[in-house]
């Protein structure tokens, strides 16, 4: 499973995910200032799941009908620490009935919602 962390995703979480042997590309390192549609296109091209705190990807995909990546995880909360998103993602990946591929996943501290990608 390959991920593309949006610029708003904490670097500490990217590092923690990489240390846990996840393949994580990071926009702040190799494409700083990229627009959301550019991040989306990259995720589609590289077959990566987007990790973001930005809700605009839903609009790009569902309303504007831009091509969908293999998955999106939208973290809808303000993290208490920079490591928290990586801890939440790792925990999410251990839930048997949850898949991230083909889905727009909204992760909140009290609930997880998923919607199929077009």
N, C-alpha and C positions, 0 to 999 in steps of 0.2 A: 504494500500500500504506500503510495507516494502522496505527499502533501505539498501545498503551496501556501505558505503563511503570508498573509497580507501585511503591509507595512504597520498596521495598527496592532498586530499580534506581538506580544512582548518577546524581546530577544532572549530573555532568560528561559522562557518556555520553549523557544526554538532549540536552544542549546540542550535543554533537558530531554526533549524528544529525540534529538540526534544521539545523545548519550544512551538512550533506550533503544538505539538501532532503528529508528524510523528515518526514512528518506524525506527530508524537509528542505525544500527550496525556500528562500526568504527574500521577499521583495526589497526589503531595506538594504540587503547586501548586493543584489545584482540588478535591480531595476527600481532604484529610488525615484519617487515621484510619479510612478506609473499610474495612469488613470484606471478606474475600475474596469472599464471595458477591455483594457490592455491586459490586466491581470486575468480576467475571465478568458480571453483568447489564449493566453499562455497556458492556463490550466487545461483548456480543451486540447491544445496542441501536445502538451506533455503528459496528458492523462493523469492529472493530479487533482486531489480533493482540496478545495480552498478552505483555509482556516481564517476566520475573520471576526471582527467586532462591528462590521459595517453591514447594515441591512439593505443597502442599495443593490446588492446582487439579486435579491428577490425581484426587484423592479426590472432589472436588466433582462432577467430570464423569463419571468412570467408576463410582464406587461409589454416589454419591448421585443420579446421573442428572440433574444440573442442566443447563440448556441450554448448548450449546457455542458459544464464539465462533468466528470463522473460523480462528483459529489460536492456538497458545500456544508460546512459546519459553521453556523452563525452563533457565536457566543453572545448571548443577550443579557449581560450583566457587567458590572464594574468589578474587576478582579481585586481581591484584597491584597494579593501579592503578585509579582510578575511570574511566579512559578505556577500559580493556580490554574490557568488555562491548560497547561500541559498535564497537570495532575487530573483535571476533569476529562481531558481527551483520553488519557490512558485508562481511566476508569470506564469511560464510555465504550472503549474498544473491548473491554472484558465482559460486557453484557451480551450474553448469547443471542438474544432475540433482536439485537440491534445490528443493522448493517448501515454503512455510510455510503455505499455505492448506489448510484441512481436516485439519491434522495437529497432533499434540502433539509438539513437537520438544524433545529433551533434548540440550543442548549441553554437552559436557565437553571439556577440552583434548585428550584422546586419541581421542575418538569422538563421533559424532553418531547419535542414534537417533530414529526417528520412528514414531509410531503413529497410525492414522486416528482422528479424532474421531468420536464417535457421531452 
